Amino acid sequence: MAQYRNLTSSEIETMIAQGCNAENWDDVKVVEGFDPKRVRETIFSGKIRLGLFEKSHTLEGGVVRHSGITHATLHNCVVGDNVYIGRVANYIANYEICDDSYIENVDVMTVVGKSTFGNGTQVAALNEGGGREVPIYDHLSAQVAYLIALYRHRPVLVKNLCDLINDYAEKNASEMGRVGKHVSIRNCGKIRNVKFGDYTVAEGCAELLNGSVNGNQEAPVRLGVRVMARDFIISSGSEIDEGAMIDRCFVGQACQIGKQYSATDTLFFSNCQGFHGEAASVFAGPFTVTHHKSSLLIAGMFSFMNAGSGSNQSNHMYKLGPIHQGIVERGSKTTSDSYVLWPAKIGAFSLIMGRHTSHPDTTDLPFSYLIENSNETLLVPAANLRSVGTVRDAQKWPKRDRRKDPNKLDQINFNLLSPYTIQKMMNGIEALESLQKLSGEECDRYYYHNTRIKRTSLLKGIKLYDTAIVKFLGNSIIKRLEETKFKSIDEIRERLKPDLKDGLGEWLDISGLIAPKHLVGDILDRVENNQYKSVDEVLEDFIGLHKNYYTLEWTWAAEKIEKRLGKKIDEITVQDIISLVEAWKSAVISLDKTLYEDAKKEFTLTVQTGFGVDGGDLRRQKDFENVRGAFDKNTFVVEVLKHIEVKEALGNELIDRIKNVK
């Protein structure tokens, strides 16, 4: 901690000569080595602490500003070493400004009373009418927010989590704000009750009221021109720019919000992007993306979601108010001008096209198309398993994880196929077969949870789901047996035995975290029994679950393999494994060939319409190839073909390695 002393009479005289004044010079303390020549045209009041002014700041274009204070009014402030403060229109009050920070051309920065800096703010996510409020705080994770918003059937759980968050807010409340190290605040308007983490850049902001900006050296935060933010928390690595307006919002790690985007009562978690449009009472799980001016997300829960232009939802049926909500499970997309009337629940990795007003529930039919057809919702089960876009999305999400902070708040599982989605497919097969049995195998159409399914779609859906299940189980067994030479079938059986009993039963997607329901339940029980002293301890348990995913996944997969084979692991034979691997090879090749054919559609003559202007077919083809490339050289197409080759070789290698084992 810095040691401060009183100013000398000569230092006071120097500062007065340079246009400075103080309510009481005895309240102005400085460190040894303080240079009074670096303070000009400044008024001090309250308790003031000043550091050294030895270094310079170099700005864009090569402009140099030597650290110091000029043309400012400071009240109750601590100024660290090598800080520059210049041209403060009104004043800075009740702030600690840490080493190497830069503040220039701001209107006013003040802390009024005892502030929690946005911590504890109630965000009315998911239900605009209230009832699912989530108190935000600096370290809020998607998983904890999910429990608070959705587990209202367990009031003790919700109360205890909220109490832990409110305890954090109270412990971190202060009458002094903080501007961290290496922070730059320039050309900003009104700043009140805002805490700035290290390496934050705030440039041109219109208004920042009651919030925390949690940047750090590894993952700075940037706030840009005309940004207006009230009652907020902004996490590390995020960028808010270009006239964005947020009110009662949590912005998670590595998010991007800009281009006049407007959000109220919304939770954005890791890697969300919001541009041009609007969000109201949204629970935006990781990788929720909306880029279009006419898109409105309202009263919904999303994750890994891409909203098309003009996407819209309604939470108001003009009876008891805007009280309805919807859930769109992970990986889904909406096409241009799609519309869903809440309440509705859409299964994972689905595609929504057109208008849907019948409140569909397709949670057990993932990877489906929902298509508007004569005012009905036409459901095409499993159709998205054949879409090249689905696989492309699954590949791009890990590559687009922009989080640089080593302390990641959200636990994110990127897997397309997991116990969560595979269990849904198993439920889907059961539901479709039950429909077929009840309505008759020759029926033209089937009705399922306010949707209509064609007979051909039902049959194809069952087949596609089974193919994906075989692929997942094959992936699991090949992974389990990789890179090991076995001398006997007993060694193989021993290796196939799960390491843990945990992992059986239903799995959940807790806004990005995929985990067994009973292990999530153990955490919930501990919360209800007051076994956690802080919310961060709850986060640590979710981190442990995430790290243990593949061990737990094998426990679940092994049981499904046993059911498929009709025998226990300690009864399995080499031929059983070979049969599974052969089936897996067929499933992988079948799905990849479907993806290949789907990709080929992007290179048809129809798609080339509009190319080769002012010319014939040859010019059109040349123009198309120079812009889009040739089909056989397309990166994704090459990857698909390579994937077939690699997976086939992987299966053959395992078969060769174990076929002679006795």
N, C-alpha and C positions, 0 to 999 in steps of 0.2 A: 504494500500500500504506500502511495506517495506521501512524503512528509512535506507539510506546508508551513510557511512562515508568513508574517505580516510584511506588507510592502514597506520599503524604506521611504523616508521623506523625499529623497531625490527621485526615486522611481515614481512616486505620486506626482511630483512636480513635472516630470517628463510626460506622463500620461495626460495631465491636465493641459500641458502646452500643446498636446496633439489632439485636443478636442474631447478628451474623456471626462466623465463625471461619475460620481458614485454617491448613493444615498448615505453610505457610511463606509469610508475607506478601510476601517478596521475589520469589516466583514469580507473584504477582498483578500484572499490568501493565495500565495504563489509558491511554486517549488524553487529550490535553489538553482540558480542559473537562468531564471526568468529574465527575458529581455523586454523592458517596457516599450521600446521603440516599435515593437511589433503590434501594438494595440493603439488604434486611432479611431476618433469619432465614435466612441462607444460609451453607453450609459450602463452602469451597474446598479443593481438593487438586490436586497436579500443577501443570502450567503453565496459567495462566489469563490470558486477554486480554479486556478489557472496553471497549466503545465508549461513545458518548454515549447518554444517556437524556433526550431533549428533547421527544419527541412522544407523543401518546396514541393508543390504539386504541379505536375505537367498535364495540361488539358489537351483535348483534341486540337489538332492544328499547330501544336507546339507552344501554345501559350503557357507561361509559367506564373504561378501564384505562390509567393512565399507564405508559409504558415503564419497565422496571426489572426487578429480580429479587427475589422474595420466597418464603420457605418452599421452598428448593431446596438440593440438593447438587450441585455441579459439580466434575468431575474432568477435567483436560486439555481445556479447552473454550476456544474463541474465540467471543465474543459480539459481534455487530456493533452498529451504531447503531440505537437506537429499537426494540430487541427487548424483548418482555415474556416473562418466565418466572415462573410462579407455581404453587405447590402441586404440587411433584414428590414423589411418595410415597417413592421410593427415591433415584435419582440420574440425572444425565445425565453420560455419560463419553465422552470422545474424539470430540467433535463441534464442527464449526464451524457456528455459527448466524448466518446472514447478516442484513443490515439489514431492519428492519420486520417481522420474523417474530414469531409469537405462539405460546407453548407454555404450556398450562395443564392441570393435573389429569391428569398422566400418571404411570404406575407407574414405568417405567424406560426409559431410552434409552441404549444403549451400543453401542460398536463393540469387538468382541473380536478381538484379533490383526489380521492383515493381511487385509482383506476385498476381494472383487471386487464386492460388492453385487449379487449375482445374475448378473453377467456370467460366461459360460462354463458356466452350469448346463446339464447334459445333459437334454433333454426327449425322452422315448421316444415320439415322435409316430408315429401310423399303425400301428405294430406294437407291441402291448403287451409282447410277448416280447423286444423289443429288436432292434437291427440297423439302425434308421433314426434314431438319436438325432440331435437338432439342438441344438448349443450356442447358447444365446440370448445376445444382447447388446443394448446400448441402441438401436442403429440397425438391428436385424434387419428385413429386408423379406420379404414373402411370396415374392418371386422367389428370393432367396438360400436361404431355408429350403426351398423346393421342390426346388432342385438338391441340397441336402445330403440331404434325406429320400429322394428318388426316384432319384437318379443313382448308385446304389451299383454300377452296372456300370462306372463310371469312378472307381475308388478314388483315383487321384491328384487328380482334381478335388475330391472330397469332402475328402480330407486337407488340401489346400492351403486350401480355404475354412475348414475348422475351425481350421487353424493361424492364419489371419489373425484369426479371432474370438478365439482364445485369446491371441494377441499383444495384442489390444485389451484383453482382460480383465486381463492382467498389467500393462500400462502404466497402467491406471486403478485398479489395486488400491491400497489405502491403509489405514493404521491409524487414519485420521481420517474420520469420516462428515461429511456436509454436509447442512445444512438451508438451502435456497435463500432468496432474498429473498421477502418477502410470503407466507411459508408460515404456515398455521394448523394446529397440532396440539393437539387438545383432547380430554379425557376418553378417552384411549387407555390400553391395557394395556401389554403388553411389546413394546418395539421394539428389535430387535437387528440390527446390521449392515445398516441401511437408509439409502439416500441419497434425499433429497427435492429435486426440482427446484423452481424458482421457482413461486410462486402455487399450490402444492399445498394442498389442504384435507384433513386427516385428522381425522375427528370420530367418536369412539365406537368406534374399531377395537379388536378384542379382542387381536389378535396380528399383528405384522408382523416376519418374520424373513428376513434375507438377500435383499435386493431393491433395486431402483431404481424410483423413482417420477418419471417424466421429464416433469413438467408445465413449462409456461412461460407467459409473460404472455398470449400469443395463444391458448393452448389449455391451461388449467389441468387438473389431475387432481383428482378428488374421491374420497376413500375414506370410507365411511360406517359406520354402526353394526354392531357384531358381526362385522365383516370379519376373516377369518383368511387370511393370505397367507404362504407360505413358498417360498423359492427362486424368485423371480419378477422379471420386468421389466414395468412398466406404462408404456405410451407416452402421449404428450400427448393431451389432450382426452378421456380415458377416465373412466368412472365405475364404481366397484365399491361396492356398498352392500347393506344389508338382509341381513346374515348370510351373504354369499357366502363360499365357501371355495375357495381356489386353492392348488395345490401343484405345484411345478415347471411353471410356466406362463409363457408370453409373452402379454401383452395388447397388441394393436396400437393404432393411433391411433383415437380416437373410438369405442371400444367401450363397451358397457353390460352389466354383469354384476351381477345382484342377485337378491332374493327367494329366498334360501337356495340359490342355484345352487352346485353342487359340480363342480370341474374338477381333474383330475390329468393330468400329462404332456400338456398340450394347448397348441397354438399358436392363438391368436385373432388374426386380422389385421383390417385397417381395417373399422370399422362393424359388427363382429359384435355380436350381442345374445344373452345367455344368462340366462334367468330360470327359476326353479323346478326345473329338471331336473338332468341330470348329463352330464358329458363325461369320457371316459377315452381317452387316447392318440389324440386327434383333431387333424387338421390342418384347422383352420377357416379357409379362405380368406376374402377380403373378403365382407361381407354375409351371412355364415352366421348364421341366426336360429333360435332355439328358445325358445319361451315357455311351455312346458307342464310341469307337475309330473311327469308320468309319462313324459316323453321321455328316452331315453338315446341319446346319440351315442357310438359306441365304434369305435376302430380304423378310422376312415374319413377320407377327404379330401373336402371339400365347398367350394363357393363360390357366392355368390348363391343360397343354399339356404334354404328355409323348411320346418322340420320340424313336422309336424302332431302333435296330442296323442297320446301313447302310441307315438310312433315309436320303433323299436328295431332294433338290429342285433346279430348274434352273431359273435364272432371266435374261438369255441371250439367245436371239433367233438369234444371229449373223446377226443382221441388223443394229440397231442404238445403240448397246451396252447393258450393263447390267442394263436396266432401268425398268424391270418388277418387280412386287411385288405380294404377295399373302396374304390372310387373312384366318387363321384357327381359327374359333371362339372357345370360352371356352370349355374346357373339352374333346377335341378331342385327338385321339391317332393315331400314325402311326406304322404299323407293320414293321418287319425286311425287309430291302431292298425296302421299299416303295419309290415312286418318284412322284413328282408333278411338272409339267411344269407351271410356273407362266406365265400369271396371272390366278388366280383361287380364289374362295371364298368358304370355306367349312363350312357348318352349325355346330352349337354347338353340342358337345358330339357325334361327328361322329368318325368312325373308317376307316382309309385309308389303303387299302391293294393293293399291286402291283403298277404298273406304270400308271400314268394318264397324258395324253398329250393334252386333248381336252378342257382344260380351263373350268372345271365345275363350276357352281354357285349353291350351294345347301343351301344357307342361310335360305330359308324358309322351309327346310326339315331337321330339327335337328334330332339327335339321329339315324343317318342313317349309313349304311355300304356303302363305295365306294370300289368296287372290280374290279380289272382288269379282263376283259373277252374278248378275241379275239381282242385286241387293242382298246376295248371300255371301258368306265366306266359304270359298272353295278351298279345301285343305288338301295339299299334296304331300303326304308323309314321306320323310327321308329324302326328298328331292334335292336338298342342299348338299347331301353327301356326294352328289355328282357334279357339283359346281366348282369350277376352277377358282372362283372367287373366295370360297370358303377356305380352301387350303392356302391360298395366297395370304389371306388375312392371318391365319394361324402362324404362318412363317414370318410375317412382318411385325407382329406385336412384340416379340422379344427384341427384334432389331430396333424398334422404335421406343424402347424403354429409355427415356432421357434422364433417369435419376442418377445423379452423381454423388449424392449424399451417402456415405457409408452406413448411416443409420436409416434404414428403410422402414417407413411406417406401415405400409400396406404389404401384406403377404399375397403374392400373385402367382398363381399357377396358370401357365400358358397352354397346357395340354388340350388338344382338340378331343381326343378320346381319353376318358378317365373313368373311374368307378361312378362318378356322378352322371356323365352322359351315357355310359353303357347301361347303367341301371335304368335310366329313362327309356333307352331303346328296348330293353327287355320288357319293361312295363308297356311300351308301345306295341310290341308284337302281341303281347297278351290281350291288350285292348282291341287291336285290329282283328285278331282271330276270334275274339268274343263277339265283335260286331258281325263278323261273317257268319258265325254260327247262329246267332240270334235272328238275323235278317235273311239268312239263306245265301248260299254260295253263288247263286246266279243273280242276286239282286244287283241292279244297275247303280244304285247309290246308297250310301250309308250316312247316318247322321251321328255326329260325335260332338258333344259339348258346344252346341250352337254352330257347328260347321258341317259342311257336306263333303263327303269323300266319294270320288268315283271308284267303281269296282277295280278298274285297271290300276288306279293309283294305290288302292289298298294292297293289292297283290304285290306290286313293285315295292311298296314301302316295307312290307314284311321281309322280302328278299334282301333289300338294301340294308335294313337294320341287322339282319343275321350276318351279312357279309362284314359289316363294321364290327360286330361283336367278335367274330372269328379273328379279324385283324387285330383287335385289341388283345385278345387272349394269347394269340401267337406272339405278338410283340412282347408280352409279359414273360412267356416261357423262354423265348430266345434270349431276352435280356438276363434272365435268371441263370441260364446255363452257359453264358458266353465266357470265353477265354479260360476254360477249365477242361483238362483232360481227365476223363473218368475211366476207372479200371473195372468198375462193376456197376450193375443196376442199383445196388444198395447205395453206392456213392451218389448216383443221380437222384435217387429218392431222398437221400439226406439233404442234398442241395435244394431240392424242391420244397422241403418242409419250410413253412413260414418261420421267420425269426421271432415273430410276436403273434399273440392271439388277437391283439387289437387290430381293428380294420374291417371286421365283419359287419354285415348289416348295411343299413342305408348310409349314403354319403351326402354331404351338403356342399353347396357353393355359397360360402359366406362372403359375398362380394369380392371374389377373386381368389380366396382361399378355398381349396377343395380338401375336405377332411371328413373322417367318419363321424356320423351323428353322435354316437355315444361318447366319443372323446371330446367333441365340442360340448356335449352335455355335462361332462365332468368339470369343465371350466365354468360353466354356468352355475353348477352346484356350489363350486368354491366361492363364486361371487356372492351367491345368496347366503352363504354361511360366513360371510365377512372374513374370508381367509386372505384377501389381498389388501395391502396397505396403500396401493396406488394403482391407477389405471395402467401405468407403464408395466407393472407386474403381470397384468392380464395380457398385455401386448407380448411380453416375453413368452408366455405359454403358447400363444398363437404362432410365434416365430418357431418354437420347438415343434409344433404340429406340422408346419410347412416344411421344415428341414427333414422331417421323418416321412415325407410323403411316399417315396418309392418303396420303402420297407412296408408301410401300411398298405399300399396299393397291391403288393404281391400277396399279402394275406387274403385280401378280398378276391383277387384274380385266381388264386389257388383253389379257393372254395368253388368258384364258378367252373373251373376246369374239372374239378371232381364231379360236379353235377352233370357236366356235359359228357364226361366219359362214363359216368355211372360207377365210379370206383374211387377209393381213397388214394392219396398220394403214395402211401406205402404199398399199394398194389399196382401202381402204374408200370407199364412195360415200355421197352424201347420202341416197339411198334406203335404204341399209343402216342408217344411223342412225335414220331415220324409222321403219323397220320395228321396230327395237329399242325405240324410245320407245313406239310403239303397243302392242307386246307388254307393255312395262312398265306402261303405263296399265291395260291389261286385268288384269294380275297384281295391281296395287295395289288396283284397284276390287274385284276378285274376293275378295281376302283381307279387305279392309275390310268388305265386305258380309257375309262369313262371321262376322267379329267382331261386327258389328251384330246379326246374328241370334242369336249366342251371348249377347250382352248382354241381348237381349230376353227370354231365358229367366228372367232375374232378376226379371221383372215379370209373370210368368204368374199365373193364379189359384191354382195349386198353391203357389207361393212365398208367396202372400198368406194361406195357412192360418195361423191363429193371430192374425191381425189382426182388429180390429173385434169385440172380445169383447162378448158380451151384445147382439148386434145382427145385422142382416141383411147382404145383399151390399153395399148402398149404404154402410152404415157401415164395413164392412170395407175397401172401396175408398178411402173418405175417410181412414180411419186409416192405411192403407198409404201413400197419397200424402203425407200430412202427416209421416210418418216417413221414408220412402224417397225421396219426390219422384216426379214424373211421369217416365215413360220418355223422352219427347222433350225433357225438360229436364235429364236426367242429364248431369253434366259429361263423363263419358267418352263417352257416346253423341253428344253435341254435338261432341266432339273428333274422333270417327270420321267423322262426316258432313262436318265441316270439312276433315279430312284428305283425303277423297275429292275434295272441291272444289278444294283447294289443289294437290294432286298432279296432277289432271287439267289444271288451268290451267298448271302448271309444264311439263308435257309439251307442251301446245299452244304455249306460248310458245317453246320450243326449236324445235319444228317450223316455226313461222312465221318464226323468225329465220334458219333455214338452208335452207328449202325452195327458195329461188331461187338459192342459191349454186351456181356452176358450177366 
